[in-house]
């Protein structure tokens, strides 16, 4: 991997993170919080598909994924996203590598797998839930039931699945835009 | 967002080592967000003290308004959690309960993140990463990224203005093209700027195998020691709590 590749990773990570950041701003309204797993993979798919046209060496997707996880730690979203992004980044890398860094169908799938890291952001909210209840027994069963109704545990895998499916949709959208604009402009 | 790692190095008050800030962040994540040891009363109190730390730090960095706003929101949320939640019922309970569950735990970490980004320079951050032996494959993209954030935002606001003039906005005549007509030009110009950045990076020796140097001085001082002691407190109390010394 040369300096140019590393600079490319930095640039596309910046664009991707700006999208994450703008969408996360909407997430401060609790109802929109789960929507992160839907909107980010779709919008992020557009720059990510362009990024993939510049990937031809092992590790570039992985590094971008690790950087996303590290940024989540830096901005206070806990360490779980970092752990998830290290694993899903490697998986995404392997998926794209299996298509020799060229296959268009694999690229769409790669965006789906890559997007899984967004699900990691929700883990701290589900993970420590039991400990949280244990120290708040005095709030009563009413409270626990009420919150569980809004944040049931089965939501967790659903959010991961949503991230994957929307990642594939975002990948297709990205491909469409790439054919329409970037190939013509000669930058894809 | 424009404030990411663009600290005014001369005029920012108390200077902490980036590694100290990282330690505070990780501790906040473990105790405030992760609720580690929250069944031990002493750890709970230490965690509350720890949660106040980011606001104090923001204050020392001369971000008075931000600090006050953060303190107010956190105070209200924590008070609501302690006072309102046990009394509420039904739909109100669900709403307040979820707000508290999410915000009381997330907020301290987010405030610390805001502090870390606004009171650290890119050089300091990279120097700290270097000292922690993070590989260049991670540090170079990250430094490019931080350098690039202000550019992306500047370009984005210019594109936004242009598209508004063409009635391409939410609620405008062409709202269907809202996203496409913003993201596509943004990426085209980013790619071009990226080419220039690559050339600039080469002149700074990013492409070579030699070990890079950094003139930025970082190190631990008295203020770091004070913050680190406070950071270590919850861990010590937690261990003491597990062994049954304190409750």
Interface residues (C-beta under 8 A of the other chain):
Chain A: X1 X2 X3 X4 X6 X7 X8 X9 X10 X11 X13 X14 X15 X17 X18 X21 X30 X33 X43 X46 X47 X50 X59 X63 X64 X66 X67 X70 X73 X74 X75 X76 X77 X78 X79 X124 X125 X127 X128 X131 X132 X134 X135 X138 X139 X140 X142 X143 X146 X147 X149 X150 X151 X177 X181 X182 X185 X187
Chain B: X1 X25 X26 X28 X29 X33 X34 X35 X36 X38 X39 X44 X85 X86 X89 X90 X93 X94 X97 X98 X99 X101 X102 X105 X106 X108 X109 X110 X111 X112 X113 X116 X117 X136 X137 X138 X140 X141 X142 X143 X144 X145 X147 X148 X149 X152 X153 X156 X179 X180 X183 X184 X186 X187 X188 X190 X191 X193 X194 X197 X198 X201 X202 X206 X207
